[in-house]
Amino acid sequence: MTSRRILLISYSNLKDDPRVRRQIDWLSADGWSIDTLGLGEHPASAADSHYALLPQAPWVRARWGSFLVYGALPSQAKFRYLMLDRIPQELLSAIASGAYDCIVFEDYDFLPLLTLRKVFTGAALAKQIHLDMHEYRDPQLELNSIRRMLTDRYYRWRRSLIGHSAIDTRTTVASRIAELYVDDFGVTLPEIVRNSPPREDLTPSEVSDDNIQLVFHGMASWARGFQEIFAALPTIDKRFSFTFMLTGNPTLIAQVKELARPFGERVSFVDPVPMTEVPSRINEFDLEVIFYQPTAVNLEFSLPNKLFEAIQSRMGVVIGQSPMMAQIVNEFGVGVIVPGWSAADLAATINGLTAAKVRELKNASHLAADALSAETEGAAFIAALGRYPDATNSSPEHSR
């Protein structure tokens, strides 16, 4: 039997995109032949052909060209110059010929392809089209810059295509976000595929009574609670120390280090590691602090990679009143929930933790590691694709 052929389309560097990398592994294990379109180099040995996006035309990158594209052209023309012209023609021809049994759009960036009948021909539309929404796309962007104002109409047009009738199946990262998409577009409730990493064969590290180790790992961003953490530190007991393992903007990381300077050895920084090594690297710590104030929808309903990486590392977690994370904490007993969003609330919750309680939380993470792993989520992703009838039994008319 010829293997099923699938195309993953993402406007990201796939080699560094954990969600897409996991999908590649799941699909390969399920017998799919996998091609990819995205930024950067070939993402994984399990993928067959990788089509790298070409650079934008020099005139588009020029300041005058950017103002012309964003300020004057209709949305279809914007998509052509910003995205379509960068896709290798060989791949566009393969899509048009119906070569793929399934095409997975990772978020909305390339959804305008569905409006192009020269690309999504009857042969292409006869096959499965799946949309994986990595987060919630807010219908109302804050128009706080000239660039935001120029791109607002283009953003809203692309976002509107999330409800396109050509899309057969959908997944997203959390149940509340799935419900928001149903409210916005009237689509069938998307299946949930959480951002859990592969199961790690680790055990909880020892907890010291007089040095309980807090950690924050991941992207440096002021929206991720740094100001509250540093405001809380002066009143957090001396039996707690804090380590940061940060990625992203070097300038912002330098600013965080400057905030840490008055705390001396109580706050330290370690170098980041590749995403596949994160759980084993942070296994030595005791509690991950994830304190995201709900200043935007995606922060309010966040269910981030770092939560599941912390659990795979066999740590406990300290979170704010983030409902999606709270569901995990309450179901599996892996952490504590801060009752408010102030630095004082955060400090009081941390100070209330004994070493014995921290050991209890870490042991709960150990017990939850199987259920909250990529292996479990992979089964959910493959099942979501399986909601669509076998493409070989479909006609070009399909149900469009």
DONUMAR-39563 format. One record per residue (C-alpha): residue number from 1; residue in three letters; x, y, z. Coordinates in nm, 2 decimals. Layout:
BEGIN
+-----+---------+--------+--------+--------+
! num ! residuo !     px !     py !     pz !
+-----+---------+--------+--------+--------+
! NUM !     ALA !      X !      Y !      Z !
...
+-----+---------+--------+--------+--------+
end
This chain:
BEGIN
+-----+---------+--------+--------+--------+
! num ! residuo !     px !     py !     pz !
+-----+---------+--------+--------+--------+
!   1 !     MET !   0.00 !   0.00 !   0.00 !
!   2 !     THR !   0.13 !   0.34 !  -0.09 !
!   3 !     SER !   0.20 !   0.56 !   0.22 !
!   4 !     ARG !  -0.02 !   0.86 !   0.27 !
!   5 !     ARG !   0.14 !   1.19 !   0.18 !
!   6 !     ILE !   0.11 !   1.50 !   0.40 !
!   7 !     LEU !   0.23 !   1.86 !   0.38 !
!   8 !     LEU !   0.29 !   2.08 !   0.69 !
!   9 !     ILE !   0.29 !   2.45 !   0.61 !
!  10 !     SER !   0.42 !   2.69 !   0.88 !
!  11 !     TYR !   0.56 !   3.04 !   0.89 !
!  12 !     SER !   0.83 !   2.95 !   1.14 !
!  13 !     ASN !   1.17 !   2.79 !   1.15 !
!  14 !     LEU !   1.05 !   2.43 !   1.18 !
!  15 !     LYS !   1.37 !   2.31 !   1.33 !
!  16 !     ASP !   1.30 !   2.53 !   1.63 !
!  17 !     ASP !   0.93 !   2.49 !   1.64 !
!  18 !     PRO !   0.85 !   2.22 !   1.90 !
!  19 !     ARG !   0.48 !   2.18 !   1.81 !
!  20 !     VAL !   0.56 !   2.12 !   1.44 !
!  21 !     ARG !   0.86 !   1.90 !   1.52 !
!  22 !     ARG !   0.63 !   1.68 !   1.74 !
!  23 !     GLN !   0.38 !   1.65 !   1.46 !
!  24 !     ILE !   0.65 !   1.53 !   1.23 !
!  25 !     ASP !   0.74 !   1.26 !   1.47 !
!  26 !     TRP !   0.38 !   1.15 !   1.53 !
!  27 !     LEU !   0.30 !   1.14 !   1.16 !
!  28 !     SER !   0.61 !   0.95 !   1.08 !
!  29 !     ALA !   0.53 !   0.69 !   1.34 !
!  30 !     ASP !   0.18 !   0.67 !   1.19 !
!  31 !     GLY !   0.32 !   0.58 !   0.85 !
!  32 !     TRP !   0.28 !   0.92 !   0.67 !
!  33 !     SER !   0.53 !   1.05 !   0.41 !
!  34 !     ILE !   0.59 !   1.41 !   0.52 !
!  35 !     ASP !   0.69 !   1.72 !   0.33 !
!  36 !     THR !   0.73 !   2.06 !   0.49 !
!  37 !     LEU !   0.72 !   2.43 !   0.39 !
!  38 !     GLY !   0.86 !   2.69 !   0.62 !
!  39 !     LEU !   1.16 !   2.90 !   0.72 !
!  40 !     GLY !   1.51 !   2.76 !   0.76 !
!  41 !     GLU !   1.67 !   2.43 !   0.69 !
!  42 !     HIS !   1.54 !   2.08 !   0.68 !
!  43 !     PRO !   1.36 !   2.03 !   1.02 !
!  44 !     ALA !   1.40 !   1.66 !   1.09 !
!  45 !     SER !   1.52 !   1.33 !   0.95 !
!  46 !     ALA !   1.16 !   1.20 !   0.97 !
!  47 !     ALA !   1.05 !   1.46 !   0.71 !
!  48 !     ASP !   1.11 !   1.38 !   0.34 !
!  49 !     SER !   1.13 !   1.70 !   0.12 !
!  50 !     HIS !   1.16 !   2.04 !   0.29 !
!  51 !     TYR !   1.06 !   2.35 !   0.09 !
!  52 !     ALA !   1.23 !   2.66 !   0.23 !
!  53 !     LEU !   1.05 !   2.99 !   0.18 !
!  54 !     LEU !   1.24 !   3.21 !  -0.06 !
!  55 !     PRO !   1.35 !   3.56 !   0.05 !
!  56 !     GLN !   1.11 !   3.85 !  -0.02 !
!  57 !     ALA !   1.19 !   4.05 !  -0.33 !
!  58 !     PRO !   1.44 !   4.33 !  -0.25 !
!  59 !     TRP !   1.18 !   4.60 !  -0.35 !
!  60 !     VAL !   0.93 !   4.46 !  -0.09 !
!  61 !     ARG !   1.20 !   4.47 !   0.18 !
!  62 !     ALA !   1.28 !   4.83 !   0.10 !
!  63 !     ARG !   1.11 !   5.10 !   0.31 !
!  64 !     TRP !   0.92 !   5.24 !   0.02 !
!  65 !     GLY !   0.82 !   4.90 !  -0.09 !
!  66 !     SER !   0.69 !   4.80 !   0.25 !
!  67 !     PHE !   0.48 !   5.12 !   0.27 !
!  68 !     LEU !   0.34 !   5.05 !  -0.08 !
!  69 !     VAL !   0.25 !   4.68 !   0.00 !
!  70 !     TYR !   0.10 !   4.74 !   0.35 !
!  71 !     GLY !  -0.05 !   5.08 !   0.28 !
!  72 !     ALA !  -0.19 !   5.07 !  -0.07 !
!  73 !     LEU !  -0.24 !   4.72 !  -0.20 !
!  74 !     PRO !  -0.55 !   4.50 !  -0.14 !
!  75 !     SER !  -0.51 !   4.20 !   0.09 !
!  76 !     GLN !  -0.49 !   3.94 !  -0.20 !
!  77 !     ALA !  -0.20 !   4.14 !  -0.35 !
!  78 !     LYS !  -0.03 !   4.18 !  -0.01 !
!  79 !     PHE !  -0.04 !   3.80 !   0.03 !
!  80 !     ARG !   0.11 !   3.76 !  -0.32 !
!  81 !     TYR !   0.42 !   3.98 !  -0.26 !
!  82 !     LEU !   0.47 !   3.89 !   0.11 !
!  83 !     MET !   0.41 !   3.52 !   0.10 !
!  84 !     LEU !   0.30 !   3.35 !  -0.23 !
!  85 !     ASP !   0.60 !   3.46 !  -0.44 !
!  86 !     ARG !   0.82 !   3.30 !  -0.18 !
!  87 !     ILE !   0.68 !   2.95 !  -0.21 !
!  88 !     PRO !   0.88 !   2.73 !  -0.46 !
!  89 !     GLN !   0.68 !   2.67 !  -0.78 !
!  90 !     GLU !   0.74 !   2.30 !  -0.76 !
!  91 !     LEU !   0.55 !   2.28 !  -0.44 !
!  92 !     LEU !   0.26 !   2.49 !  -0.56 !
!  93 !     SER !   0.23 !   2.26 !  -0.86 !
!  94 !     ALA !   0.23 !   1.95 !  -0.63 !
!  95 !     ILE !  -0.05 !   2.10 !  -0.42 !
!  96 !     ALA !  -0.26 !   2.19 !  -0.74 !
!  97 !     SER !  -0.22 !   1.83 !  -0.87 !
!  98 !     GLY !  -0.37 !   1.68 !  -0.56 !
!  99 !     ALA !  -0.04 !   1.51 !  -0.47 !
! 100 !     TYR !  -0.11 !   1.54 !  -0.09 !
! 101 !     ASP !  -0.37 !   1.33 !   0.10 !
! 102 !     CYS !  -0.36 !   1.59 !   0.37 !
! 103 !     ILE !  -0.24 !   1.95 !   0.40 !
! 104 !     VAL !  -0.19 !   2.09 !   0.75 !
! 105 !     PHE !  -0.19 !   2.47 !   0.79 !
! 106 !     GLU !   0.00 !   2.57 !   1.11 !
! 107 !     ASP !  -0.20 !   2.88 !   1.21 !
! 108 !     TYR !  -0.34 !   3.13 !   0.97 !
! 109 !     ASP !  -0.04 !   3.28 !   0.78 !
! 110 !     PHE !  -0.09 !   3.07 !   0.46 !
! 111 !     LEU !  -0.46 !   3.03 !   0.47 !
! 112 !     PRO !  -0.51 !   3.28 !   0.18 !
! 113 !     LEU !  -0.38 !   2.99 !  -0.04 !
! 114 !     LEU !  -0.73 !   2.85 !   0.00 !
! 115 !     THR !  -0.87 !   3.14 !  -0.20 !
! 116 !     LEU !  -0.64 !   3.07 !  -0.50 !
! 117 !     ARG !  -0.81 !   2.83 !  -0.74 !
! 118 !     LYS !  -0.49 !   2.79 !  -0.94 !
! 119 !     VAL !  -0.33 !   2.64 !  -0.62 !
! 120 !     PHE !  -0.63 !   2.48 !  -0.44 !
! 121 !     THR !  -0.78 !   2.32 !  -0.75 !
! 122 !     GLY !  -1.06 !   2.07 !  -0.73 !
! 123 !     ALA !  -0.80 !   1.80 !  -0.70 !
! 124 !     ALA !  -0.64 !   1.97 !  -0.40 !
! 125 !     LEU !  -0.98 !   2.04 !  -0.24 !
! 126 !     ALA !  -1.08 !   1.67 !  -0.27 !
! 127 !     LYS !  -0.81 !   1.59 !  -0.01 !
! 128 !     GLN !  -0.81 !   1.66 !   0.37 !
! 129 !     ILE !  -0.73 !   2.02 !   0.48 !
! 130 !     HIS !  -0.64 !   2.05 !   0.85 !
! 131 !     LEU !  -0.58 !   2.37 !   1.05 !
! 132 !     ASP !  -0.38 !   2.36 !   1.37 !
! 133 !     MET !  -0.42 !   2.68 !   1.57 !
! 134 !     HIS !  -0.13 !   2.72 !   1.80 !
! 135 !     GLU !  -0.30 !   3.00 !   2.00 !
! 136 !     TYR !  -0.59 !   3.23 !   1.99 !
! 137 !     ARG !  -0.59 !   3.50 !   1.72 !
! 138 !     ASP !  -0.76 !   3.81 !   1.87 !
! 139 !     PRO !  -1.00 !   3.98 !   1.63 !
! 140 !     GLN !  -0.91 !   4.32 !   1.77 !
! 141 !     LEU !  -0.54 !   4.41 !   1.77 !
! 142 !     GLU !  -0.44 !   4.71 !   1.96 !
! 143 !     LEU !  -0.36 !   4.97 !   1.69 !
! 144 !     ASN !  -0.07 !   5.12 !   1.88 !
! 145 !     SER !   0.18 !   5.18 !   1.60 !
! 146 !     ILE !   0.18 !   5.29 !   1.23 !
! 147 !     ARG !   0.27 !   4.93 !   1.13 !
! 148 !     ARG !  -0.02 !   4.79 !   1.33 !
! 149 !     MET !  -0.26 !   5.03 !   1.16 !
! 150 !     LEU !  -0.13 !   4.95 !   0.81 !
! 151 !     THR !  -0.15 !   4.58 !   0.87 !
! 152 !     ASP !  -0.48 !   4.57 !   1.05 !
! 153 !     ARG !  -0.70 !   4.50 !   0.75 !
! 154 !     TYR !  -0.46 !   4.23 !   0.62 !
! 155 !     TYR !  -0.46 !   4.07 !   0.96 !
! 156 !     ARG !  -0.83 !   4.06 !   0.99 !
! 157 !     TRP !  -0.87 !   3.92 !   0.64 !
! 158 !     ARG !  -0.63 !   3.63 !   0.71 !
! 159 !     ARG !  -0.79 !   3.57 !   1.04 !
! 160 !     SER !  -1.13 !   3.55 !   0.88 !
! 161 !     LEU !  -1.01 !   3.25 !   0.68 !
! 162 !     ILE !  -0.99 !   3.04 !   1.00 !
! 163 !     GLY !  -1.36 !   2.96 !   0.94 !
! 164 !     HIS !  -1.31 !   2.88 !   0.56 !
! 165 !     SER !  -1.54 !   2.60 !   0.45 !
! 166 !     ALA !  -1.26 !   2.42 !   0.28 !
! 167 !     ILE !  -1.11 !   2.33 !   0.62 !
! 168 !     ASP !  -1.22 !   1.98 !   0.72 !
! 169 !     THR !  -1.07 !   1.94 !   1.07 !
! 170 !     ARG !  -0.91 !   2.17 !   1.33 !
! 171 !     THR !  -0.70 !   2.14 !   1.64 !
! 172 !     THR !  -0.59 !   2.39 !   1.90 !
! 173 !     VAL !  -0.40 !   2.39 !   2.23 !
! 174 !     ALA !  -0.67 !   2.44 !   2.50 !
! 175 !     SER !  -1.04 !   2.39 !   2.55 !
! 176 !     ARG !  -1.13 !   2.75 !   2.62 !
! 177 !     ILE !  -0.95 !   2.86 !   2.31 !
! 178 !     ALA !  -1.14 !   2.60 !   2.11 !
! 179 !     GLU !  -1.46 !   2.74 !   2.24 !
! 180 !     LEU !  -1.36 !   3.10 !   2.14 !
! 181 !     TYR !  -1.31 !   2.98 !   1.78 !
! 182 !     VAL !  -1.65 !   2.82 !   1.79 !
! 183 !     ASP !  -1.80 !   3.15 !   1.91 !
! 184 !     ASP !  -1.61 !   3.35 !   1.65 !
! 185 !     PHE !  -1.66 !   3.13 !   1.34 !
! 186 !     GLY !  -1.94 !   2.88 !   1.41 !
! 187 !     VAL !  -1.70 !   2.59 !   1.33 !
! 188 !     THR !  -1.71 !   2.24 !   1.48 !
! 189 !     LEU !  -1.54 !   2.24 !   1.82 !
! 190 !     PRO !  -1.17 !   2.19 !   1.74 !
! 191 !     GLU !  -0.99 !   1.89 !   1.90 !
! 192 !     ILE !  -0.74 !   1.96 !   2.18 !
! 193 !     VAL !  -0.37 !   1.88 !   2.13 !
! 194 !     ARG !  -0.16 !   2.02 !   2.41 !
! 195 !     ASN !   0.20 !   2.13 !   2.39 !
! 196 !     SER !   0.34 !   1.84 !   2.59 !
! 197 !     PRO !   0.70 !   1.73 !   2.52 !
! 198 !     PRO !   0.81 !   1.37 !   2.50 !
! 199 !     ARG !   0.80 !   1.17 !   2.82 !
! 200 !     GLU !   1.13 !   1.19 !   3.00 !
! 201 !     ASP !   1.27 !   0.90 !   3.20 !
! 202 !     LEU !   1.35 !   1.12 !   3.50 !
! 203 !     THR !   1.28 !   1.11 !   3.88 !
! 204 !     PRO !   1.22 !   1.41 !   4.11 !
! 205 !     SER !   1.55 !   1.56 !   4.24 !
! 206 !     GLU !   1.61 !   1.60 !   4.61 !
! 207 !     VAL !   1.46 !   1.90 !   4.79 !
! 208 !     SER !   1.67 !   2.09 !   5.04 !
! 209 !     ASP !   1.49 !   2.22 !   5.35 !
! 210 !     ASP !   1.70 !   2.55 !   5.34 !
! 211 !     ASN !   1.74 !   2.60 !   4.97 !
! 212 !     ILE !   1.43 !   2.54 !   4.76 !
! 213 !     GLN !   1.51 !   2.62 !   4.41 !
! 214 !     LEU !   1.27 !   2.83 !   4.20 !
! 215 !     VAL !   1.32 !   2.86 !   3.82 !
! 216 !     PHE !   1.18 !   3.04 !   3.52 !
! 217 !     HIS !   1.28 !   2.90 !   3.18 !
! 218 !     GLY !   1.19 !   3.02 !   2.84 !
! 219 !     MET !   1.13 !   3.34 !   2.64 !
! 220 !     ALA !   1.22 !   3.67 !   2.80 !
! 221 !     SER !   0.92 !   3.89 !   2.80 !
! 222 !     TRP !   0.78 !   4.15 !   3.04 !
! 223 !     ALA !   0.44 !   4.00 !   2.99 !
! 224 !     ARG !   0.56 !   3.68 !   3.16 !
! 225 !     GLY !   0.57 !   3.82 !   3.51 !
! 226 !     PHE !   0.93 !   3.93 !   3.56 !
! 227 !     GLN !   0.83 !   4.26 !   3.73 !
! 228 !     GLU !   0.61 !   4.08 !   3.97 !
! 229 !     ILE !   0.87 !   3.82 !   4.04 !
! 230 !     PHE !   1.14 !   4.08 !   4.12 !
! 231 !     ALA !   0.89 !   4.28 !   4.33 !
! 232 !     ALA !   0.81 !   3.97 !   4.53 !
! 233 !     LEU !   1.17 !   3.86 !   4.59 !
! 234 !     PRO !   1.25 !   4.10 !   4.88 !
! 235 !     THR !   0.97 !   3.94 !   5.09 !
! 236 !     ILE !   1.03 !   3.58 !   4.98 !
! 237 !     ASP !   1.20 !   3.37 !   5.25 !
! 238 !     LYS !   1.57 !   3.33 !   5.22 !
! 239 !     ARG !   1.52 !   2.96 !   5.20 !
! 240 !     PHE !   1.42 !   3.01 !   4.83 !
! 241 !     SER !   1.66 !   3.09 !   4.55 !
! 242 !     PHE !   1.57 !   3.18 !   4.19 !
! 243 !     THR !   1.73 !   3.08 !   3.86 !
! 244 !     PHE !   1.65 !   3.21 !   3.51 !
! 245 !     MET !   1.72 !   3.02 !   3.19 !
! 246 !     LEU !   1.62 !   3.28 !   2.92 !
! 247 !     THR !   1.60 !   3.28 !   2.54 !
! 248 !     GLY !   1.51 !   3.56 !   2.30 !
! 249 !     ASN !   1.60 !   3.93 !   2.29 !
! 250 !     PRO !   1.95 !   3.99 !   2.43 !
! 251 !     THR !   1.87 !   4.35 !   2.53 !
! 252 !     LEU !   1.57 !   4.24 !   2.74 !
! 253 !     ILE !   1.77 !   3.96 !   2.90 !
! 254 !     ALA !   2.03 !   4.22 !   2.99 !
! 255 !     GLN !   1.76 !   4.43 !   3.15 !
! 256 !     VAL !   1.64 !   4.13 !   3.35 !
! 257 !     LYS !   1.99 !   4.07 !   3.47 !
! 258 !     GLU !   2.01 !   4.43 !   3.58 !
! 259 !     LEU !   1.70 !   4.38 !   3.79 !
! 260 !     ALA !   1.86 !   4.08 !   3.95 !
! 261 !     ARG !   2.18 !   4.25 !   4.05 !
! 262 !     PRO !   2.06 !   4.37 !   4.40 !
! 263 !     PHE !   1.98 !   4.02 !   4.50 !
! 264 !     GLY !   2.33 !   3.88 !   4.46 !
! 265 !     GLU !   2.36 !   3.51 !   4.47 !
! 266 !     ARG !   1.99 !   3.45 !   4.54 !
! 267 !     VAL !   1.93 !   3.50 !   4.17 !
! 268 !     SER !   2.13 !   3.33 !   3.91 !
! 269 !     PHE !   2.12 !   3.28 !   3.53 !
! 270 !     VAL !   2.21 !   2.97 !   3.33 !
! 271 !     ASP !   2.25 !   2.93 !   2.96 !
! 272 !     PRO !   1.96 !   2.79 !   2.76 !
! 273 !     VAL !   1.98 !   2.45 !   2.60 !
! 274 !     PRO !   1.81 !   2.30 !   2.29 !
! 275 !     MET !   1.44 !   2.23 !   2.35 !
! 276 !     THR !   1.49 !   1.86 !   2.35 !
! 277 !     GLU !   1.72 !   1.89 !   2.65 !
! 278 !     VAL !   1.51 !   2.13 !   2.86 !
! 279 !     PRO !   1.34 !   1.88 !   3.10 !
! 280 !     SER !   1.67 !   1.71 !   3.19 !
! 281 !     ARG !   1.84 !   2.04 !   3.23 !
! 282 !     ILE !   1.59 !   2.18 !   3.48 !
! 283 !     ASN !   1.54 !   1.86 !   3.66 !
! 284 !     GLU !   1.77 !   1.98 !   3.94 !
! 285 !     PHE !   1.53 !   2.26 !   4.03 !
! 286 !     ASP !   1.22 !   2.23 !   4.25 !
! 287 !     LEU !   0.94 !   2.47 !   4.14 !
! 288 !     GLU !   0.87 !   2.65 !   3.81 !
! 289 !     VAL !   0.71 !   2.99 !   3.85 !
! 290 !     ILE !   0.46 !   3.07 !   3.57 !
! 291 !     PHE !   0.29 !   3.40 !   3.67 !
! 292 !     TYR !   0.13 !   3.54 !   3.35 !
! 293 !     GLN !  -0.11 !   3.83 !   3.43 !
! 294 !     PRO !  -0.42 !   3.80 !   3.20 !
! 295 !     THR !  -0.34 !   4.12 !   3.00 !
! 296 !     ALA !  -0.44 !   3.95 !   2.67 !
! 297 !     VAL !  -0.66 !   3.66 !   2.57 !
! 298 !     ASN !  -0.36 !   3.43 !   2.50 !
! 299 !     LEU !  -0.21 !   3.50 !   2.84 !
! 300 !     GLU !  -0.54 !   3.46 !   3.01 !
! 301 !     PHE !  -0.60 !   3.11 !   2.86 !
! 302 !     SER !  -0.23 !   3.02 !   2.83 !
! 303 !     LEU !  -0.13 !   2.65 !   2.84 !
! 304 !     PRO !   0.24 !   2.69 !   2.76 !
! 305 !     ASN !   0.51 !   2.45 !   2.67 !
! 306 !     LYS !   0.70 !   2.54 !   2.98 !
! 307 !     LEU !   0.42 !   2.40 !   3.21 !
! 308 !     PHE !   0.45 !   2.06 !   3.05 !
! 309 !     GLU !   0.83 !   2.08 !   3.04 !
! 310 !     ALA !   0.83 !   2.15 !   3.41 !
! 311 !     ILE !   0.61 !   1.85 !   3.47 !
! 312 !     GLN !   0.84 !   1.63 !   3.26 !
! 313 !     SER !   1.13 !   1.76 !   3.46 !
! 314 !     ARG !   0.94 !   1.64 !   3.77 !
! 315 !     MET !   0.91 !   1.98 !   3.92 !
! 316 !     GLY !   0.61 !   2.14 !   4.10 !
! 317 !     VAL !   0.47 !   2.46 !   3.96 !
! 318 !     VAL !   0.36 !   2.79 !   4.10 !
! 319 !     ILE !   0.10 !   2.96 !   3.87 !
! 320 !     GLY !  -0.14 !   3.25 !   3.87 !
! 321 !     GLN !  -0.52 !   3.22 !   3.83 !
! 322 !     SER !  -0.48 !   3.11 !   3.46 !
! 323 !     PRO !  -0.78 !   2.88 !   3.41 !
! 324 !     MET !  -0.63 !   2.64 !   3.16 !
! 325 !     MET !  -0.32 !   2.59 !   3.37 !
! 326 !     ALA !  -0.53 !   2.57 !   3.68 !
! 327 !     GLN !  -0.72 !   2.27 !   3.53 !
! 328 !     ILE !  -0.40 !   2.08 !   3.50 !
! 329 !     VAL !  -0.28 !   2.18 !   3.85 !
! 330 !     ASN !  -0.62 !   2.08 !   4.00 !
! 331 !     GLU !  -0.65 !   1.76 !   3.81 !
! 332 !     PHE !  -0.30 !   1.62 !   3.88 !
! 333 !     GLY !  -0.20 !   1.81 !   4.20 !
! 334 !     VAL !   0.13 !   1.92 !   4.05 !
! 335 !     GLY !   0.13 !   2.28 !   4.18 !
! 336 !     VAL !  -0.02 !   2.57 !   4.37 !
! 337 !     ILE !  -0.23 !   2.86 !   4.25 !
! 338 !     VAL !  -0.16 !   3.21 !   4.36 !
! 339 !     PRO !  -0.49 !   3.37 !   4.47 !
! 340 !     GLY !  -0.42 !   3.71 !   4.32 !
! 341 !     TRP !  -0.20 !   3.89 !   4.08 !
! 342 !     SER !   0.01 !   4.11 !   4.30 !
! 343 !     ALA !   0.38 !   4.06 !   4.40 !
! 344 !     ALA !   0.26 !   4.02 !   4.76 !
! 345 !     ASP !   0.02 !   3.74 !   4.66 !
! 346 !     LEU !   0.31 !   3.56 !   4.48 !
! 347 !     ALA !   0.54 !   3.60 !   4.78 !
! 348 !     ALA !   0.29 !   3.48 !   5.03 !
! 349 !     THR !   0.21 !   3.17 !   4.83 !
! 350 !     ILE !   0.57 !   3.08 !   4.79 !
! 351 !     ASN !   0.65 !   3.14 !   5.16 !
! 352 !     GLY !   0.36 !   2.91 !   5.25 !
! 353 !     LEU !   0.54 !   2.61 !   5.08 !
! 354 !     THR !   0.73 !   2.37 !   5.30 !
! 355 !     ALA !   1.00 !   2.14 !   5.17 !
! 356 !     ALA !   0.76 !   1.85 !   5.24 !
! 357 !     LYS !   0.49 !   2.02 !   5.03 !
! 358 !     VAL !   0.74 !   2.07 !   4.75 !
! 359 !     ARG !   0.83 !   1.71 !   4.75 !
! 360 !     GLU !   0.46 !   1.62 !   4.73 !
! 361 !     LEU !   0.42 !   1.84 !   4.42 !
! 362 !     LYS !   0.73 !   1.69 !   4.25 !
! 363 !     ASN !   0.60 !   1.34 !   4.32 !
! 364 !     ALA !   0.27 !   1.44 !   4.17 !
! 365 !     SER !   0.45 !   1.56 !   3.85 !
! 366 !     HIS !   0.63 !   1.22 !   3.84 !
! 367 !     LEU !   0.29 !   1.04 !   3.84 !
! 368 !     ALA !   0.14 !   1.28 !   3.58 !
! 369 !     ALA !   0.43 !   1.25 !   3.33 !
! 370 !     ASP !   0.28 !   0.97 !   3.13 !
! 371 !     ALA !  -0.06 !   1.14 !   3.08 !
! 372 !     LEU !   0.10 !   1.48 !   3.01 !
! 373 !     SER !   0.34 !   1.37 !   2.74 !
! 374 !     ALA !   0.38 !   1.41 !   2.37 !
! 375 !     GLU !   0.30 !   1.04 !   2.33 !
! 376 !     THR !  -0.05 !   1.09 !   2.47 !
! 377 !     GLU !  -0.10 !   1.42 !   2.27 !
! 378 !     GLY !   0.02 !   1.25 !   1.95 !
! 379 !     ALA !  -0.26 !   1.00 !   1.97 !
! 380 !     ALA !  -0.50 !   1.29 !   2.00 !
! 381 !     PHE !  -0.35 !   1.46 !   1.69 !
! 382 !     ILE !  -0.37 !   1.15 !   1.48 !
! 383 !     ALA !  -0.72 !   1.09 !   1.59 !
! 384 !     ALA !  -0.82 !   1.44 !   1.49 !
! 385 !     LEU !  -0.69 !   1.38 !   1.14 !
! 386 !     GLY !  -0.88 !   1.05 !   1.14 !
! 387 !     ARG !  -1.21 !   1.24 !   1.19 !
! 388 !     TYR !  -1.20 !   1.31 !   0.81 !
! 389 !     PRO !  -1.30 !   1.03 !   0.57 !
! 390 !     ASP !  -1.03 !   0.85 !   0.38 !
! 391 !     ALA !  -0.91 !   1.08 !   0.10 !
! 392 !     THR !  -0.90 !   0.80 !  -0.15 !
! 393 !     ASN !  -1.28 !   0.76 !  -0.12 !
! 394 !     SER !  -1.35 !   1.13 !  -0.18 !
! 395 !     SER !  -1.45 !   1.30 !  -0.50 !
! 396 !     PRO !  -1.33 !   1.65 !  -0.62 !
! 397 !     GLU !  -1.67 !   1.78 !  -0.53 !
! 398 !     HIS !  -1.63 !   1.65 !  -0.17 !
! 399 !     SER !  -1.85 !   1.87 !   0.05 !
! 400 !     ARG !  -1.74 !   2.21 !  -0.05 !
+-----+---------+--------+--------+--------+
end
